[in-house]
Amino acid sequence: MAGAAGGMSSGMSIGEVAERTGLSVHALRFFERERLFLRPVPRTGGGRRVYEAADVEWLLLCNRLRASGMPIATLKRFADLVRSGPGNEAERLALLQEHERAVRARVAELEASLEIIHGKVVAYERHVRAGTAAGVWAPDLSR
């Protein structure tokens, strides 16, 4: 698969993939060691890894799953399921639904925290504007 000018071409180096995904070369090697890729990453005769556009797309999904709190073990399970091919879509779905529930719970927690923080910001803005901020939050440390 030859790439179009300016597009993702076939045969990317580890450095190019690191640049496109935001992952370090070290992280890419870790992903390979942990069998998180959907295929073995081929190498040139000189031993350099050769990645395809599909590898980059997969890594971008993995990045998003990791950034949303998916543990490596769960990501590994998902990769195993995808790698093994058709027939386990219900398992993949269940894994993703569970992760979605966990992310939604974290988002709800963050929203509750944000509401409290925003209330404090509004109160402090009001006091700073009015010149009444001194002593707004002055815990008694003499105890």
Number of C-alpha atoms within 10 A of each C-alpha: 8 9 11 9 7 6 9 16 14 15 18 17 15 19 14 15 21 18 12 14 18 13 16 14 15 11 12 19 13 12 16 15 11 12 16 23 21 19 11 12 14 13 13 9 7 6 8 12 17 16 20 17 17 12 17 19 13 15 23 16 13 22 16 11 19 14 10 16 13 19 13 15 11 15 17 18 16 20 19 16 17 17 14 11 10 8 10 11 12 9 14 16 12 11 15 17 12 11 18 15 11 15 16 13 12 14 13 12 11 11 12 12 12 12 11 10 12 12 12 12 12 11 13 16 13 13 14 13 9 9 9 11 14 9 7 11 8 7 8 6 5 4 4
